[in-house]
Amino acid sequence: MKSKTITTSLALVLASTLSAAAMCPGKSHQAASCAEGMVWDKTSGTCIEQTMS
């Protein structure tokens, strides 16, 4: 009985860890918004000053 409990607990921990890891692939971050006068630069992954042309 004790080994079944431990095995089940480990399976649940592993499943939750794997599902959490699947939600965050690599280091991709996305800004919700940039400050006024700034725009999101996909290449650098940061907000940069908006240029007027």
C-alpha positions as CSV (number, residue, x, y, z in Angstrom):
1,M,0.0,0.0,0.0
2,K,2.8,2.4,0.9
3,S,4.6,1.9,-2.4
4,K,1.4,2.6,-4.4
5,T,1.0,5.9,-2.6
6,I,4.6,6.9,-3.2
7,T,4.4,5.9,-6.9
8,T,1.1,7.8,-7.4
9,S,2.5,10.9,-5.6
10,L,5.6,10.8,-7.8
11,A,3.5,10.4,-11.0
12,L,1.4,13.4,-10.0
13,V,4.4,15.6,-9.2
14,L,6.1,14.6,-12.5
15,A,2.9,15.3,-14.5
16,S,2.4,18.7,-13.0
17,T,6.1,19.6,-13.5
18,L,5.9,18.5,-17.2
19,S,2.8,20.5,-17.8
20,A,4.2,23.6,-16.2
21,A,7.4,23.3,-18.4
22,A,5.3,22.9,-21.5
23,M,3.7,26.3,-20.8
24,C,7.0,28.1,-20.8
25,P,9.1,27.0,-23.8
26,G,12.6,28.6,-23.8
27,K,13.0,32.2,-22.8
28,S,10.3,33.8,-24.9
29,H,8.7,36.7,-23.1
30,Q,6.1,39.0,-24.4
31,A,5.4,42.5,-23.2
32,A,1.8,43.3,-22.4
33,S,2.4,46.9,-23.4
34,C,5.1,49.4,-23.8
35,A,5.3,52.9,-22.4
36,E,3.9,55.8,-24.4
37,G,6.1,56.6,-27.3
38,M,7.6,53.1,-27.3
39,V,6.9,50.1,-29.5
40,W,7.7,46.4,-29.1
41,D,10.7,45.2,-31.0
42,K,10.4,41.5,-31.8
43,T,14.0,41.1,-32.7
44,S,15.5,42.5,-29.4
45,G,12.5,41.4,-27.3
46,T,12.3,44.8,-25.7
47,C,10.4,48.1,-26.0
48,I,12.2,50.7,-28.1
49,E,11.6,54.3,-28.9
50,Q,9.1,54.8,-31.7
51,T,10.7,56.7,-34.6
52,M,8.6,59.2,-36.6
53,S,9.2,59.0,-40.3
